[in-house]
Amino acid sequence: MPMGRLAVTAFVMSVLLAVMARIGSGRHSDMASDNDIPVSPVKRDELHLNIFTNGELRAQQLITLSAPPVAGGALRITRLLHSGTRVKQGDAVIEFDPGEQNYKLEESRSELLEAEQDIIKARADAAVQNAQDQVALLKARYAVRGAQLEVQKNELISGIEAKKNQLALDEAQ
């Protein structure tokens, strides 16, 4: 079947269907009486609907919140927002009791200061020990020099003693 004939056939069929539908609806309206159809005047008013259903309510966006890691025990919660409360970025959702953490912070600061004082003391002790070592080194050097002078003196003294002895011998002869 050529394309043009198909289009004409489809058009004729649709016109026949439209005419038959009109004829059918006209008979139905003639048969029904006005008393069978209930009617009411239209007025504008508020519509109150109560709808009950079972289901699950979900948030549009979920973000997991986690407490910061802290050493030494659990954190005590002092304030928590109610479930379903809308929050924005930066809003406090949960607050913890800072008492124990402040105590630990102060204790750690005290330990830090004590460690710094220990370092200062150790450096001072090292400086004192270094000074004592320098003094001991100088004393040892002076002792070595004194011993060297004594050795040289012995050579001179023995030479003098030898001369004395020689003179005494010469005199005695």
Backbone as JSON Lines, residues from 0, in Angstrom:
{"i":0,"aa":"M","n":[0.84,-1.17,0.0],"ca":[0.0,0.0,0.0],"c":[0.89,1.23,0.0]}
{"i":1,"aa":"P","n":[0.68,2.15,-0.9],"ca":[1.5,3.36,-0.91],"c":[1.19,4.23,0.31]}
{"i":2,"aa":"M","n":[2.15,5.09,0.62],"ca":[2.06,5.93,1.82],"c":[0.88,6.89,1.77]}
{"i":3,"aa":"G","n":[0.56,7.44,0.67],"ca":[-0.54,8.39,0.52],"c":[-1.88,7.72,0.76]}
{"i":4,"aa":"R","n":[-2.06,6.49,0.27],"ca":[-3.31,5.77,0.48],"c":[-3.51,5.42,1.94]}
{"i":5,"aa":"L","n":[-2.43,5.09,2.6],"ca":[-2.5,4.74,4.01],"c":[-2.95,5.94,4.84]}
{"i":6,"aa":"A","n":[-2.44,7.1,4.53],"ca":[-2.8,8.32,5.25],"c":[-4.27,8.67,5.02]}
{"i":7,"aa":"V","n":[-4.75,8.5,3.79],"ca":[-6.15,8.81,3.49],"c":[-7.06,7.83,4.21]}
{"i":8,"aa":"T","n":[-6.69,6.55,4.25],"ca":[-7.5,5.55,4.92],"c":[-7.57,5.84,6.41]}
{"i":9,"aa":"A","n":[-6.46,6.22,7.01],"ca":[-6.43,6.53,8.45],"c":[-7.3,7.74,8.74]}
{"i":10,"aa":"F","n":[-7.27,8.75,7.86],"ca":[-8.08,9.94,8.07],"c":[-9.56,9.61,7.99]}
{"i":11,"aa":"V","n":[-9.96,8.81,7.03],"ca":[-11.36,8.44,6.86],"c":[-11.83,7.65,8.06]}
{"i":12,"aa":"M","n":[-11.0,6.74,8.57],"ca":[-11.37,5.92,9.73],"c":[-11.58,6.8,10.96]}
{"i":13,"aa":"S","n":[-10.69,7.77,11.17],"ca":[-10.82,8.63,12.35],"c":[-12.07,9.5,12.25]}
{"i":14,"aa":"V","n":[-12.43,9.96,11.05],"ca":[-13.66,10.76,10.9],"c":[-14.87,9.89,11.21]}
{"i":15,"aa":"L","n":[-14.9,8.64,10.72],"ca":[-16.02,7.74,11.0],"c":[-16.15,7.47,12.5]}
{"i":16,"aa":"L","n":[-15.03,7.26,13.18],"ca":[-15.07,7.02,14.62],"c":[-15.61,8.24,15.37]}
{"i":17,"aa":"A","n":[-15.21,9.43,14.96],"ca":[-15.68,10.65,15.61],"c":[-17.18,10.82,15.41]}
{"i":18,"aa":"V","n":[-17.69,10.51,14.22],"ca":[-19.12,10.64,13.95],"c":[-19.89,9.63,14.78]}
{"i":19,"aa":"M","n":[-19.39,8.41,14.88],"ca":[-20.08,7.38,15.66],"c":[-20.09,7.73,17.15]}
{"i":20,"aa":"A","n":[-19.0,8.3,17.63],"ca":[-18.94,8.68,19.04],"c":[-19.95,9.78,19.33]}
{"i":21,"aa":"R","n":[-20.1,10.7,18.42],"ca":[-21.05,11.8,18.62],"c":[-22.48,11.28,18.62]}
{"i":22,"aa":"I","n":[-22.74,10.37,17.74],"ca":[-24.09,9.81,17.67],"c":[-24.39,9.05,18.95]}
{"i":23,"aa":"G","n":[-23.43,8.27,19.44],"ca":[-23.62,7.49,20.66],"c":[-23.82,8.38,21.87]}
{"i":24,"aa":"S","n":[-23.1,9.46,21.99],"ca":[-23.24,10.33,23.16],"c":[-24.54,11.11,23.1]}
{"i":25,"aa":"G","n":[-25.03,11.39,21.93],"ca":[-26.29,12.12,21.81],"c":[-27.45,11.28,22.27]}
{"i":26,"aa":"R","n":[-27.48,9.99,21.97],"ca":[-28.55,9.12,22.41],"c":[-28.53,8.99,23.92]}
{"i":27,"aa":"H","n":[-27.36,8.89,24.52],"ca":[-27.24,8.72,25.97],"c":[-27.77,9.95,26.7]}
{"i":28,"aa":"S","n":[-27.49,11.13,26.19],"ca":[-27.98,12.34,26.85],"c":[-29.49,12.47,26.68]}
{"i":29,"aa":"D","n":[-30.05,11.94,25.6],"ca":[-31.49,12.01,25.43],"c":[-32.18,11.08,26.4]}
{"i":30,"aa":"M","n":[-31.56,9.94,26.7],"ca":[-32.18,8.95,27.56],"c":[-32.17,9.38,29.02]}
{"i":31,"aa":"A","n":[-31.09,10.02,29.46],"ca":[-30.98,10.38,30.87],"c":[-31.82,11.6,31.16]}
{"i":32,"aa":"S","n":[-32.49,11.56,32.29],"ca":[-33.29,12.72,32.66],"c":[-32.48,13.57,33.62]}
{"i":33,"aa":"D","n":[-32.88,14.81,33.76],"ca":[-32.16,15.74,34.63],"c":[-32.31,15.36,36.1]}
{"i":34,"aa":"N","n":[-33.34,14.62,36.48],"ca":[-33.57,14.27,37.88],"c":[-32.63,13.18,38.36]}
{"i":35,"aa":"D","n":[-32.05,12.37,37.46],"ca":[-31.18,11.27,37.88],"c":[-29.79,11.74,38.3]}
{"i":36,"aa":"I","n":[-29.34,12.89,37.88],"ca":[-27.99,13.37,38.16],"c":[-28.04,14.33,39.34]}
{"i":37,"aa":"P","n":[-27.34,13.99,40.46],"ca":[-27.33,14.91,41.61],"c":[-26.4,16.09,41.31]}
{"i":38,"aa":"V","n":[-26.84,17.25,41.65],"ca":[-26.04,18.47,41.45],"c":[-26.0,19.26,42.75]}
{"i":39,"aa":"S","n":[-24.97,20.08,42.87],"ca":[-24.81,20.91,44.06],"c":[-24.17,22.21,43.61]}
{"i":40,"aa":"P","n":[-24.55,23.33,44.23],"ca":[-23.91,24.59,43.83],"c":[-22.46,24.62,44.33]}
{"i":41,"aa":"V","n":[-21.62,25.23,43.56],"ca":[-20.2,25.29,43.89],"c":[-19.95,26.53,44.73]}
{"i":42,"aa":"K","n":[-19.19,26.35,45.84],"ca":[-18.79,27.51,46.64],"c":[-17.33,27.31,47.07]}
{"i":43,"aa":"R","n":[-16.64,28.39,47.27],"ca":[-15.23,28.35,47.66],"c":[-15.15,28.27,49.18]}
{"i":44,"aa":"D","n":[-14.34,27.29,49.72],"ca":[-14.2,27.09,51.16],"c":[-12.84,26.43,51.42]}
{"i":45,"aa":"E","n":[-12.45,26.34,52.68],"ca":[-11.19,25.68,53.04],"c":[-11.41,24.18,53.1]}
{"i":46,"aa":"L","n":[-10.4,23.46,52.69],"ca":[-10.46,22.01,52.7],"c":[-9.5,21.51,53.78]}
{"i":47,"aa":"H","n":[-10.03,20.78,54.75],"ca":[-9.21,20.23,55.83],"c":[-9.08,18.73,55.61]}
{"i":48,"aa":"L","n":[-7.82,18.31,55.46],"ca":[-7.56,16.9,55.25],"c":[-6.66,16.37,56.37]}
{"i":49,"aa":"N","n":[-7.0,15.25,56.94],"ca":[-6.14,14.55,57.88],"c":[-5.76,13.23,57.22]}
{"i":50,"aa":"I","n":[-4.47,13.07,57.03],"ca":[-4.0,11.86,56.36],"c":[-3.15,11.08,57.35]}
{"i":51,"aa":"F","n":[-3.47,9.83,57.51],"ca":[-2.7,8.94,58.38],"c":[-2.1,7.85,57.51]}
{"i":52,"aa":"T","n":[-0.82,7.61,57.74],"ca":[-0.15,6.57,56.96],"c":[1.0,5.98,57.76]}
{"i":53,"aa":"N","n":[1.4,4.82,57.38],"ca":[2.59,4.19,57.96],"c":[3.73,4.36,56.97]}
{"i":54,"aa":"G","n":[4.9,4.57,57.48],"ca":[6.04,4.71,56.58],"c":[7.29,5.07,57.34]}
{"i":55,"aa":"E","n":[8.27,5.46,56.61],"ca":[9.57,5.8,57.17],"c":[9.95,7.19,56.69]}
{"i":56,"aa":"L","n":[10.34,8.03,57.61],"ca":[10.73,9.4,57.29],"c":[12.24,9.46,57.21]}
{"i":57,"aa":"R","n":[12.76,9.99,56.13],"ca":[14.21,10.05,55.93],"c":[14.62,11.48,55.64]}
{"i":58,"aa":"A","n":[15.83,11.82,56.06],"ca":[16.39,13.14,55.79],"c":[16.86,13.2,54.35]}
{"i":59,"aa":"Q","n":[16.9,14.41,53.8],"ca":[17.39,14.57,52.44],"c":[18.88,14.31,52.37]}
{"i":60,"aa":"Q","n":[19.59,14.77,53.41],"ca":[21.03,14.63,53.41],"c":[21.49,14.18,54.79]}
{"i":61,"aa":"L","n":[22.29,13.14,54.84],"ca":[22.8,12.62,56.1],"c":[24.29,12.89,56.19]}
{"i":62,"aa":"I","n":[24.73,13.35,57.34],"ca":[26.16,13.57,57.59],"c":[26.49,12.91,58.92]}
{"i":63,"aa":"T","n":[27.53,12.11,58.92],"ca":[27.94,11.43,60.14],"c":[28.81,12.36,60.97]}
{"i":64,"aa":"L","n":[28.45,12.5,62.23],"ca":[29.23,13.32,63.15],"c":[29.96,12.39,64.1]}
{"i":65,"aa":"S","n":[31.19,12.72,64.4],"ca":[31.94,11.91,65.35],"c":[32.64,12.82,66.35]}
{"i":66,"aa":"A","n":[32.76,12.32,67.56],"ca":[33.41,13.09,68.62],"c":[34.92,13.08,68.39]}
{"i":67,"aa":"P","n":[35.58,14.14,68.81],"ca":[37.03,14.17,68.64],"c":[37.69,13.12,69.53]}
{"i":68,"aa":"P","n":[38.78,12.54,69.06],"ca":[39.45,11.53,69.88],"c":[40.14,12.19,71.07]}
{"i":69,"aa":"V","n":[39.88,11.69,72.25],"ca":[40.52,12.2,73.46],"c":[41.05,11.02,74.25]}
{"i":70,"aa":"A","n":[42.15,11.26,74.93],"ca":[42.76,10.2,75.73],"c":[42.13,10.19,77.11]}
{"i":71,"aa":"G","n":[41.94,9.01,77.62],"ca":[41.53,8.89,79.01],"c":[40.05,8.98,79.26]}
{"i":72,"aa":"G","n":[39.3,8.01,78.85],"ca":[37.91,7.91,79.27],"c":[36.92,8.52,78.3]}
{"i":73,"aa":"A","n":[35.65,8.4,78.71],"ca":[34.54,8.86,77.88],"c":[34.26,10.33,78.18]}
{"i":74,"aa":"L","n":[33.62,10.97,77.22],"ca":[33.21,12.36,77.38],"c":[31.79,12.4,77.91]}
{"i":75,"aa":"R","n":[31.51,13.35,78.8],"ca":[30.17,13.5,79.34],"c":[29.44,14.58,78.53]}
{"i":76,"aa":"I","n":[28.25,14.24,78.01],"ca":[27.46,15.15,77.18],"c":[26.71,16.12,78.09]}
{"i":77,"aa":"T","n":[26.82,17.43,77.77],"ca":[26.07,18.43,78.54],"c":[24.89,19.0,77.75]}
{"i":78,"aa":"R","n":[24.97,18.98,76.41],"ca":[23.87,19.5,75.6],"c":[23.85,18.74,74.28]}
{"i":79,"aa":"L","n":[22.63,18.36,73.86],"ca":[22.45,17.62,72.62],"c":[21.19,18.13,71.94]}
{"i":80,"aa":"L","n":[21.27,18.47,70.66],"ca":[20.09,18.92,69.93],"c":[19.11,17.77,69.77]}
{"i":81,"aa":"H","n":[17.83,18.1,69.72],"ca":[16.79,17.08,69.56],"c":[16.86,16.49,68.16]}
{"i":82,"aa":"S","n":[16.45,15.26,68.04],"ca":[16.44,14.58,66.76],"c":[15.51,15.31,65.8]}
{"i":83,"aa":"G","n":[15.94,15.48,64.57],"ca":[15.13,16.14,63.55],"c":[15.34,17.64,63.48]}
{"i":84,"aa":"T","n":[16.17,18.21,64.35],"ca":[16.43,19.64,64.34],"c":[17.29,19.98,63.12]}
{"i":85,"aa":"R","n":[16.9,21.04,62.42],"ca":[17.68,21.46,61.26],"c":[18.94,22.17,61.75]}
{"i":86,"aa":"V","n":[20.05,21.84,61.13],"ca":[21.32,22.48,61.48],"c":[22.02,22.94,60.21]}
{"i":87,"aa":"K","n":[22.85,23.94,60.39],"ca":[23.67,24.44,59.29],"c":[25.12,24.19,59.64]}
{"i":88,"aa":"Q","n":[25.98,24.34,58.68],"ca":[27.4,24.14,58.92],"c":[27.88,25.14,59.97]}
{"i":89,"aa":"G","n":[28.59,24.64,60.95],"ca":[29.11,25.49,62.02],"c":[28.24,25.49,63.27]}
{"i":90,"aa":"D","n":[27.0,24.97,63.19],"ca":[26.13,24.91,64.37],"c":[26.63,23.82,65.32]}
{"i":91,"aa":"A","n":[26.51,24.08,66.63],"ca":[26.89,23.08,67.63],"c":[25.75,22.09,67.78]}
{"i":92,"aa":"V","n":[26.03,20.83,67.54],"ca":[25.03,19.77,67.63],"c":[25.09,19.12,69.01]}
{"i":93,"aa":"I","n":[26.3,18.98,69.52],"ca":[26.5,18.33,70.81],"c":[27.62,19.06,71.54]}
{"i":94,"aa":"E","n":[27.46,19.19,72.85],"ca":[28.5,19.82,73.67],"c":[28.9,18.85,74.77]}
{"i":95,"aa":"F","n":[30.19,18.8,75.03],"ca":[30.72,17.92,76.06],"c":[31.18,18.75,77.25]}
{"i":96,"aa":"D","n":[31.21,18.11,78.43],"ca":[31.68,18.77,79.64],"c":[33.19,18.98,79.53]}
{"i":97,"aa":"P","n":[33.65,20.23,79.55],"ca":[35.08,20.48,79.37],"c":[35.88,20.36,80.66]}
{"i":98,"aa":"G","n":[35.25,20.08,81.8],"ca":[35.93,20.07,83.09],"c":[37.1,19.11,83.14]}
{"i":99,"aa":"E","n":[36.87,17.87,82.8],"ca":[37.94,16.87,82.87],"c":[39.05,17.18,81.86]}
{"i":100,"aa":"Q","n":[38.65,17.64,80.67],"ca":[39.65,17.97,79.66],"c":[40.48,19.18,80.07]}
{"i":101,"aa":"N","n":[39.83,20.19,80.7],"ca":[40.58,21.35,81.19],"c":[41.56,20.93,82.28]}
{"i":102,"aa":"Y","n":[41.13,20.03,83.16],"ca":[42.01,19.53,84.22],"c":[43.22,18.83,83.61]}
{"i":103,"aa":"K","n":[42.97,17.97,82.6],"ca":[44.07,17.26,81.95],"c":[44.99,18.23,81.22]}
{"i":104,"aa":"L","n":[44.41,19.27,80.63],"ca":[45.22,20.27,79.94],"c":[46.14,20.99,80.92]}
{"i":105,"aa":"E","n":[45.6,21.41,82.06],"ca":[46.42,22.09,83.07],"c":[47.48,21.15,83.63]}
{"i":106,"aa":"E","n":[47.12,19.9,83.83],"ca":[48.09,18.91,84.32],"c":[49.21,18.72,83.3]}
{"i":107,"aa":"S","n":[48.87,18.66,82.03],"ca":[49.88,18.5,80.98],"c":[50.77,19.74,80.89]}
{"i":108,"aa":"R","n":[50.18,20.92,81.04],"ca":[50.98,22.16,81.03],"c":[51.96,22.17,82.2]}
{"i":109,"aa":"S","n":[51.49,21.73,83.36],"ca":[52.36,21.66,84.53],"c":[53.51,20.69,84.29]}
{"i":110,"aa":"E","n":[53.21,19.54,83.7],"ca":[54.26,18.57,83.39],"c":[55.24,19.13,82.37]}
{"i":111,"aa":"L","n":[54.73,19.91,81.41],"ca":[55.59,20.53,80.41],"c":[56.54,21.53,81.08]}
{"i":112,"aa":"L","n":[56.01,22.38,81.96],"ca":[56.85,23.34,82.66],"c":[57.9,22.63,83.51]}
{"i":113,"aa":"E","n":[57.51,21.55,84.16],"ca":[58.45,20.78,84.97],"c":[59.55,20.18,84.08]}
{"i":114,"aa":"A","n":[59.17,19.67,82.92],"ca":[60.17,19.1,82.0],"c":[61.11,20.19,81.49]}
{"i":115,"aa":"E","n":[60.56,21.39,81.2],"ca":[61.41,22.49,80.76],"c":[62.4,22.88,81.85]}
{"i":116,"aa":"Q","n":[61.94,22.9,83.11],"ca":[62.84,23.21,84.23],"c":[63.9,22.13,84.39]}
{"i":117,"aa":"D","n":[63.53,20.87,84.17],"ca":[64.51,19.78,84.23],"c":[65.57,19.95,83.14]}
{"i":118,"aa":"I","n":[65.14,20.39,81.96],"ca":[66.09,20.63,80.87],"c":[67.04,21.76,81.23]}
{"i":119,"aa":"I","n":[66.5,22.85,81.79],"ca":[67.35,23.98,82.2],"c":[68.35,23.52,83.26]}
{"i":120,"aa":"K","n":[67.88,22.73,84.24],"ca":[68.77,22.23,85.3],"c":[69.84,21.32,84.71]}
{"i":121,"aa":"A","n":[69.46,20.44,83.77],"ca":[70.43,19.54,83.15],"c":[71.48,20.33,82.38]}
{"i":122,"aa":"R","n":[71.06,21.39,81.69],"ca":[72.02,22.22,80.96],"c":[72.96,22.93,81.93]}
{"i":123,"aa":"A","n":[72.43,23.43,83.04],"ca":[73.27,24.09,84.04],"c":[74.24,23.1,84.66]}
{"i":124,"aa":"D","n":[73.76,21.89,84.97],"ca":[74.64,20.86,85.52],"c":[75.74,20.5,84.52]}
{"i":125,"aa":"A","n":[75.39,20.43,83.25],"ca":[76.38,20.12,82.21],"c":[77.41,21.25,82.12]}
{"i":126,"aa":"A","n":[76.96,22.5,82.24],"ca":[77.9,23.64,82.2],"c":[78.84,23.59,83.4]}
{"i":127,"aa":"V","n":[78.31,23.28,84.6],"ca":[79.15,23.17,85.8],"c":[80.15,22.03,85.63]}
{"i":128,"aa":"Q","n":[79.7,20.9,85.14],"ca":[80.59,19.76,84.93],"c":[81.67,20.11,83.92]}
{"i":129,"aa":"N","n":[81.3,20.83,82.86],"ca":[82.27,21.25,81.85],"c":[83.31,22.18,82.47]}
{"i":130,"aa":"A","n":[82.87,23.11,83.32],"ca":[83.8,24.02,83.98],"c":[84.73,23.24,84.91]}
{"i":131,"aa":"Q","n":[84.18,22.28,85.64],"ca":[85.01,21.46,86.53],"c":[86.03,20.65,85.73]}
{"i":132,"aa":"D","n":[85.61,20.14,84.59],"ca":[86.53,19.39,83.74],"c":[87.64,20.29,83.22]}
{"i":133,"aa":"Q","n":[87.29,21.54,82.86],"ca":[88.31,22.49,82.39],"c":[89.32,22.79,83.49]}
{"i":134,"aa":"V","n":[88.83,22.99,84.73],"ca":[89.72,23.25,85.87],"c":[90.63,22.05,86.11]}
{"i":135,"aa":"A","n":[90.06,20.84,86.07],"ca":[90.86,19.63,86.27],"c":[91.91,19.49,85.18]}
{"i":136,"aa":"L","n":[91.55,19.83,83.94],"ca":[92.5,19.76,82.84],"c":[93.64,20.75,83.04]}
{"i":137,"aa":"L","n":[93.3,21.98,83.46],"ca":[94.35,22.98,83.72],"c":[95.26,22.53,84.86]}
{"i":138,"aa":"K","n":[94.66,21.98,85.93],"ca":[95.47,21.48,87.06],"c":[96.41,20.38,86.59]}
{"i":139,"aa":"A","n":[95.9,19.48,85.73],"ca":[96.73,18.39,85.22],"c":[97.86,18.95,84.36]}
{"i":140,"aa":"R","n":[97.58,19.96,83.54],"ca":[98.62,20.57,82.71],"c":[99.69,21.23,83.58]}
{"i":141,"aa":"Y","n":[99.22,21.95,84.63],"ca":[100.18,22.59,85.54],"c":[101.01,21.54,86.29]}
{"i":142,"aa":"A","n":[100.39,20.43,86.65],"ca":[101.13,19.36,87.34],"c":[102.18,18.77,86.42]}
{"i":143,"aa":"V","n":[101.83,18.57,85.14],"ca":[102.79,18.04,84.17],"c":[103.95,19.03,84.01]}
{"i":144,"aa":"R","n":[103.63,20.3,83.89],"ca":[104.67,21.32,83.71],"c":[105.56,21.38,84.95]}
{"i":145,"aa":"G","n":[104.93,21.29,86.12],"ca":[105.72,21.29,87.37],"c":[106.64,20.09,87.43]}
{"i":146,"aa":"A","n":[106.16,18.93,87.01],"ca":[106.99,17.73,87.02],"c":[108.14,17.87,86.03]}
{"i":147,"aa":"Q","n":[107.83,18.48,84.86],"ca":[108.9,18.69,83.88],"c":[109.98,19.61,84.45]}
{"i":148,"aa":"L","n":[109.57,20.66,85.16],"ca":[110.54,21.58,85.77],"c":[111.35,20.89,86.86]}
{"i":149,"aa":"E","n":[110.7,20.03,87.62],"ca":[111.41,19.27,88.66],"c":[112.47,18.38,88.03]}
{"i":150,"aa":"V","n":[112.12,17.74,86.91],"ca":[113.08,16.88,86.22],"c":[114.27,17.72,85.75]}
{"i":151,"aa":"Q","n":[113.99,18.88,85.17],"ca":[115.08,19.75,84.72],"c":[115.91,20.24,85.92]}
{"i":152,"aa":"K","n":[115.25,20.53,87.02],"ca":[115.93,20.98,88.24],"c":[116.85,19.87,88.75]}
{"i":153,"aa":"N","n":[116.36,18.63,88.7],"ca":[117.18,17.51,89.15],"c":[118.46,17.4,88.33]}
{"i":154,"aa":"E","n":[118.35,17.64,87.05],"ca":[119.54,17.58,86.21],"c":[120.53,18.67,86.63]}
{"i":155,"aa":"L","n":[120.01,19.87,86.92],"ca":[120.89,20.96,87.35],"c":[121.45,20.69,88.74]}
{"i":156,"aa":"I","n":[120.57,20.23,89.62],"ca":[121.01,19.96,91.0],"c":[122.05,18.85,91.01]}
{"i":157,"aa":"S","n":[121.82,17.8,90.24],"ca":[122.79,16.71,90.23],"c":[124.11,17.18,89.64]}
{"i":158,"aa":"G","n":[124.03,18.09,88.66],"ca":[125.27,18.67,88.11],"c":[125.99,19.5,89.17]}
{"i":159,"aa":"I","n":[125.23,20.29,89.92],"ca":[125.8,21.12,90.99],"c":[126.36,20.22,92.09]}
{"i":160,"aa":"E","n":[125.59,19.22,92.45],"ca":[126.04,18.28,93.47],"c":[127.32,17.57,93.01]}
{"i":161,"aa":"A","n":[127.34,17.22,91.73],"ca":[128.53,16.56,91.2],"c":[129.74,17.48,91.28]}
{"i":162,"aa":"K","n":[129.56,18.77,90.99],"ca":[130.64,19.74,91.06],"c":[131.1,19.9,92.51]}
{"i":163,"aa":"K","n":[130.1,19.96,93.44],"ca":[130.44,20.09,94.87],"c":[131.28,18.89,95.31]}
{"i":164,"aa":"N","n":[130.8,17.75,94.88],"ca":[131.53,16.54,95.26],"c":[132.94,16.54,94.67]}
{"i":165,"aa":"Q","n":[133.06,17.01,93.45],"ca":[134.37,17.07,92.8],"c":[135.29,18.05,93.52]}
{"i":166,"aa":"L","n":[134.74,19.19,93.91],"ca":[135.52,20.19,94.64],"c":[135.93,19.65,96.0]}
{"i":167,"aa":"A","n":[135.01,18.94,96.63],"ca":[135.32,18.36,97.93],"c":[136.43,17.32,97.78]}
{"i":168,"aa":"L","n":[136.39,16.59,96.7],"ca":[137.41,15.58,96.45],"c":[138.76,16.26,96.18]}
{"i":169,"aa":"D","n":[138.71,17.28,95.37],"ca":[139.94,17.99,95.04],"c":[140.54,18.61,96.3]}
{"i":170,"aa":"E","n":[139.73,19.1,97.12],"ca":[140.17,19.72,98.36],"c":[140.75,18.68,99.31]}
{"i":171,"aa":"A","n":[140.06,17.58,99.32],"ca":[140.51,16.52,100.21],"c":[141.85,15.96,99.72]}
{"i":172,"aa":"Q","n":[142.15,16.0,98.51],"ca":[143.4,15.45,97.98],"c":[144.44,16.48,98.21]}
